[in-house]
Amino acid sequence: MQRRRFSDLSEQEVLALAISSEEDDARIYRSYGERLRAEYPDTAAIFDGMAQEEDQHRASLIELHRKRFGEVIPLIRREHVAGFYARKPVWLVENLSLERIRTEAEAMERDAERFYIAAAQRTTDAGTRKLLGYLAAAEAGHQKAAEALEDTHLDADSRKSEDDLEKRQFLLTWVQPGLAGLMDGSVSTLAPIFATAFATHNTWTTFLVGLAASVGAGISMGFTEAASDDGALSGRGSPVKRGIASGVMTTLGGLGHALPYLIPHFWTATIVASIVVFVELWAIAWIQNRFMETPFLRAAFQVVLGGALVFGAGALIGAG
């Protein structure tokens, strides 16, 4: 489709574009509110209020169009104009964090205001310049209205409550399955990788065994996590997201000490792999301490001891 330049639009078309944009933004805000209503009702109320503000501005713009150009509003939308600011699809934004959704809404208003200001500076027509200045002021008014609505619906306690809920959901959906996968991938693959290494002293064979063990464990852990709980009752979130977190981290945990065996020299590869194992185990202990509030020394003792036992078992089996 041939898109028109903004500079080629008439004043009536600019006004029609603003009307359709306000209508689209109102729908987006209502979609945000509906998506957040069950878990974050205070933030949903903010988006409901912002949608109402967009409706009021659209009504004002329609009235302005009626006075200047009559009842028939030209059909022109964002996608018809080259260089006009775009909006992310709602389905994409819905997967962002709560704070990111709030930030995206603020960016929507800033984008519109900046565009109208820049457009007003480029035009030499007094009527068009006045119209674009009006639209920029309207967008700035949206931002102030959003701030007022936030003060009304989202006090400090409500924001903290919603942020705490989001943090808990992040832990349940991503951190816990990912940590379980990283632990499984890092520890469970130690025995087959190092048993193969010490049994064959062949770095390429060891790498292939490590790759197979890592990918196989990742697939297994991913499907197990996704199938174990649909999240409806436990509140742990999407099984697909949990399965991806668990599967990917399991694979990475195993690949960490398999990749050094791409080094052709056996002892060099083994020393590097051992260092990687040490780093992996301490990283697991840090994650447990950082996100799960497990005392660091206890987490380190459990992880390092378990990893050392598995590493030793694999080395002894391979050497024997």
C-alpha positions as CSV (number, residue, x, y, z in Angstrom):
1,M,0.0,0.0,0.0
2,Q,1.3,3.4,-0.9
3,R,1.6,5.5,2.2
4,R,1.3,9.3,2.2
5,R,3.7,11.7,3.7
6,F,2.4,13.6,6.7
7,S,3.4,16.9,5.0
8,D,1.0,16.1,2.1
9,L,-2.0,15.8,4.4
10,S,-4.6,18.6,4.4
11,E,-5.8,20.2,7.7
12,Q,-8.9,18.1,7.5
13,E,-6.9,14.9,7.0
14,V,-4.6,15.8,9.9
15,L,-7.7,16.2,12.2
16,A,-9.2,13.0,10.9
17,L,-5.9,11.2,11.6
18,A,-5.9,12.6,15.2
19,I,-9.5,11.4,15.7
20,S,-8.7,7.8,14.6
21,S,-5.5,7.8,16.7
22,E,-7.4,8.9,19.8
23,E,-10.0,6.1,19.1
24,D,-7.2,3.5,18.7
25,D,-5.5,4.6,21.9
26,A,-8.7,4.4,23.9
27,R,-9.1,0.8,22.7
28,I,-5.6,0.0,23.7
29,Y,-6.0,1.4,27.2
30,R,-9.2,-0.5,27.7
31,S,-7.4,-3.7,26.6
32,Y,-4.7,-3.0,29.2
33,G,-7.3,-2.4,31.8
34,E,-9.1,-5.7,31.0
35,R,-5.9,-7.7,30.9
36,L,-4.8,-6.3,34.4
37,R,-8.2,-6.2,36.1
38,A,-8.1,-9.5,37.9
39,E,-4.6,-9.2,39.4
40,Y,-4.0,-5.4,39.4
41,P,-7.3,-3.7,39.9
42,D,-5.9,-0.3,40.9
43,T,-3.7,-0.1,37.7
44,A,-6.7,-1.3,35.7
45,A,-8.7,1.6,37.0
46,I,-6.0,4.0,35.8
47,F,-6.2,2.6,32.3
48,D,-10.0,2.8,32.4
49,G,-9.7,6.5,33.3
50,M,-7.1,7.1,30.5
51,A,-9.5,5.5,28.0
52,Q,-12.2,7.9,29.1
53,E,-9.8,10.8,28.7
54,E,-9.1,9.7,25.2
55,D,-12.8,9.4,24.5
56,Q,-13.3,13.0,25.7
57,H,-10.5,14.4,23.5
58,R,-11.8,12.4,20.5
59,A,-15.2,14.0,21.1
60,S,-13.6,17.5,21.2
61,L,-11.7,16.8,18.0
62,I,-14.9,15.5,16.3
63,E,-16.7,18.7,17.3
64,L,-13.8,20.8,16.0
65,H,-14.0,18.9,12.7
66,R,-17.8,19.4,12.5
67,K,-17.3,23.1,12.9
68,R,-14.5,23.5,10.3
69,F,-15.2,20.8,7.8
70,G,-18.7,19.3,8.3
71,E,-20.0,15.9,9.3
72,V,-18.0,13.6,7.0
73,I,-14.7,12.6,8.5
74,P,-12.1,11.2,6.0
75,L,-11.0,7.6,6.6
76,I,-7.3,7.9,7.4
77,R,-5.3,5.9,10.0
78,R,-1.7,5.7,11.3
79,E,-0.8,2.9,8.9
80,H,-1.8,5.2,6.0
81,V,0.9,7.8,6.8
82,A,4.6,7.4,6.4
83,G,6.6,8.2,9.5
84,F,3.6,8.4,11.8
85,Y,4.2,7.0,15.2
86,A,3.2,3.3,15.6
87,R,1.7,1.4,18.5
88,K,2.9,-2.0,19.6
89,P,0.3,-4.8,19.2
90,V,-1.7,-5.3,22.4
91,W,-0.8,-9.0,22.4
92,L,2.9,-8.2,22.5
93,V,2.6,-5.6,25.3
94,E,0.4,-8.0,27.4
95,N,3.4,-10.2,27.9
96,L,5.4,-7.4,29.4
97,S,5.8,-6.7,33.2
98,L,3.4,-4.5,35.0
99,E,5.9,-1.6,35.2
100,R,6.8,-2.0,31.5
101,I,3.1,-1.7,30.6
102,R,2.8,1.5,32.7
103,T,6.0,2.8,31.0
104,E,4.6,1.9,27.5
105,A,1.4,3.9,28.2
106,E,3.5,6.9,29.2
107,A,5.6,6.5,26.0
108,M,2.4,6.4,23.9
109,E,1.5,9.9,25.1
110,R,5.0,11.3,24.7
111,D,5.3,9.9,21.2
112,A,2.1,11.6,20.1
113,E,3.0,14.9,21.7
114,R,6.5,14.9,20.2
115,F,5.1,14.1,16.7
116,Y,2.6,16.9,16.8
117,I,5.2,19.4,18.0
118,A,7.7,18.4,15.3
119,A,5.0,18.5,12.7
120,A,3.9,22.0,13.8
121,Q,7.5,23.3,13.5
122,R,7.8,22.0,9.9
123,T,4.6,23.7,8.6
124,T,4.3,27.2,7.3
125,D,0.6,27.3,7.1
126,A,-0.8,29.3,10.0
127,G,-4.1,27.2,10.3
128,T,-2.3,23.9,10.2
129,R,0.3,25.1,12.7
130,K,-2.4,26.2,15.1
131,L,-4.2,22.8,14.7
132,L,-1.0,20.8,15.3
133,G,-0.2,22.9,18.4
134,Y,-3.7,22.2,19.7
135,L,-3.1,18.5,19.2
136,A,0.3,18.6,21.0
137,A,-1.3,20.4,23.9
138,A,-4.0,17.8,24.0
139,E,-1.5,15.0,24.2
140,A,0.4,16.8,27.0
141,G,-2.9,17.1,28.8
142,H,-3.3,13.3,28.5
143,Q,-0.1,12.9,30.4
144,K,-1.2,15.2,33.2
145,A,-4.5,13.5,33.3
146,A,-2.8,10.1,33.6
147,E,-0.7,11.4,36.5
148,A,-3.8,12.7,38.3
149,L,-5.6,9.4,37.8
150,E,-2.5,7.6,39.2
151,D,-2.6,9.8,42.3
152,T,-6.3,9.0,42.6
153,H,-6.3,5.2,42.1
154,L,-2.8,4.1,42.9
155,D,-1.5,5.3,46.3
156,A,1.8,4.1,47.7
157,D,0.3,1.1,49.5
158,S,-1.6,0.0,46.3
159,R,1.5,0.3,44.2
160,K,3.6,-1.7,46.6
161,S,1.0,-4.4,46.9
162,E,0.8,-4.7,43.1
163,D,4.5,-4.6,42.7
164,D,4.9,-7.3,45.3
165,L,2.3,-9.4,43.6
166,E,4.1,-9.0,40.2
167,K,7.5,-9.9,41.8
168,R,5.9,-13.1,43.3
169,Q,4.4,-14.0,39.9
170,F,7.8,-13.5,38.3
171,L,9.4,-15.8,40.8
172,L,6.8,-18.5,40.4
173,T,6.6,-18.3,36.6
174,W,10.3,-17.8,35.6
175,V,12.8,-17.9,38.5
176,Q,11.7,-21.1,40.2
177,P,11.4,-23.3,37.1
178,G,14.5,-21.7,35.6
179,L,16.5,-22.3,38.8
180,A,15.3,-25.9,39.0
181,G,16.3,-26.4,35.4
182,L,19.7,-24.8,35.9
183,M,20.4,-27.0,38.9
184,D,19.3,-30.2,37.1
185,G,21.2,-29.3,34.0
186,S,24.4,-28.4,35.8
187,V,24.4,-31.3,38.3
188,S,22.8,-34.2,36.5
189,T,25.0,-33.9,33.4
190,L,28.2,-33.9,35.4
191,A,28.4,-37.7,35.8
192,P,27.9,-38.7,32.1
193,I,30.2,-35.9,30.8
194,F,33.1,-36.5,33.1
195,A,32.7,-40.3,33.1
196,T,33.0,-40.1,29.3
197,A,35.9,-37.7,29.5
198,F,38.0,-39.9,31.8
199,A,37.0,-43.1,30.1
200,T,37.8,-42.1,26.6
201,H,40.2,-39.0,26.9
202,N,38.5,-38.0,23.6
203,T,37.3,-34.4,23.7
204,W,35.0,-34.7,20.7
205,T,33.2,-37.8,22.0
206,T,32.8,-36.1,25.4
207,F,31.4,-33.0,23.8
208,L,28.8,-35.1,21.8
209,V,27.8,-36.9,25.0
210,G,27.5,-33.6,26.9
211,L,25.5,-32.1,24.0
212,A,23.1,-35.0,23.9
213,A,22.7,-35.1,27.7
214,S,22.1,-31.4,27.9
215,V,19.5,-31.2,25.1
216,G,17.8,-34.4,26.2
217,A,17.6,-33.2,29.8
218,G,16.3,-29.8,28.6
219,I,13.5,-31.3,26.6
220,S,12.5,-33.6,29.4
221,M,12.5,-30.9,32.1
222,G,10.6,-28.5,29.8
223,F,7.8,-30.9,29.1
224,T,7.7,-32.2,32.7
225,E,7.3,-28.6,34.0
226,A,4.7,-27.6,31.5
227,A,2.7,-30.8,32.0
228,S,2.9,-30.9,35.8
229,D,0.7,-27.9,36.5
230,D,-1.5,-25.7,34.3
231,G,-1.2,-22.8,36.8
232,A,-5.0,-22.3,37.2
233,L,-5.1,-23.3,40.9
234,S,-1.5,-22.9,42.0
235,G,-1.2,-19.4,40.4
236,R,2.3,-20.3,39.1
237,G,1.5,-18.8,35.7
238,S,1.5,-20.0,32.1
239,P,2.8,-23.7,31.8
240,V,4.3,-22.7,28.5
241,K,6.4,-20.0,30.0
242,R,7.5,-22.2,32.9
243,G,8.3,-25.0,30.5
244,I,10.5,-22.7,28.4
245,A,12.3,-21.4,31.5
246,S,13.0,-24.8,32.8
247,G,13.9,-26.4,29.5
248,V,16.2,-23.6,28.4
249,M,18.0,-23.3,31.7
250,T,18.5,-27.1,31.9
251,T,20.1,-27.1,28.5
252,L,22.4,-24.2,29.3
253,G,23.4,-25.7,32.6
254,G,24.6,-28.8,30.9
255,L,26.2,-27.1,27.9
256,G,28.3,-24.9,30.2
257,H,30.7,-27.7,31.0
258,A,30.2,-29.6,27.7
259,L,31.4,-26.7,25.5
260,P,35.0,-26.7,26.9
261,Y,35.4,-30.1,25.3
262,L,35.5,-28.4,21.9
263,I,39.1,-27.7,22.9
264,P,41.1,-30.5,21.4
265,H,43.6,-30.9,24.3
266,F,42.1,-33.2,26.9
267,W,43.5,-31.8,30.1
268,T,43.1,-28.2,29.0
269,A,39.4,-28.9,28.2
270,T,38.9,-30.7,31.5
271,I,40.5,-27.9,33.6
272,V,38.3,-25.3,31.8
273,A,35.2,-27.5,32.3
274,S,36.0,-27.9,36.0
275,I,36.3,-24.1,36.4
276,V,33.0,-23.7,34.6
277,V,31.3,-26.2,36.9
278,F,32.6,-24.2,39.9
279,V,31.2,-21.0,38.5
280,E,27.9,-22.6,37.7
281,L,27.4,-24.0,41.2
282,W,28.2,-20.7,42.8
283,A,25.9,-18.9,40.4
284,I,23.1,-21.3,41.5
285,A,23.8,-20.5,45.1
286,W,23.7,-16.7,44.3
287,I,20.4,-17.0,42.5
288,Q,18.9,-19.0,45.5
289,N,20.2,-16.3,47.8
290,R,19.1,-13.4,45.6
291,F,15.6,-14.5,44.6
292,M,14.6,-17.2,47.0
293,E,16.1,-15.7,50.1
294,T,18.1,-18.8,50.9
295,P,21.0,-18.1,53.2
296,F,24.1,-17.9,50.9
297,L,26.3,-20.3,52.9
298,R,23.6,-22.9,53.2
299,A,22.8,-22.7,49.5
300,A,26.4,-22.9,48.6
301,F,27.0,-25.9,50.8
302,Q,24.1,-27.8,49.4
303,V,24.8,-27.0,45.8
304,V,28.6,-27.4,46.0
305,L,28.4,-30.6,48.0
306,G,25.9,-32.1,45.6
307,G,27.8,-31.1,42.6
308,A,31.1,-32.4,44.1
309,L,29.6,-35.8,44.8
310,V,28.2,-36.1,41.3
311,F,31.4,-34.9,39.7
312,G,33.4,-37.3,41.8
313,A,31.1,-40.2,40.9
314,G,31.5,-39.5,37.2
315,A,35.3,-39.2,37.4
316,L,35.6,-42.4,39.4
317,I,33.3,-44.3,37.1
318,G,35.1,-43.0,34.0
319,A,38.6,-43.7,35.4
320,G,37.6,-47.2,36.5
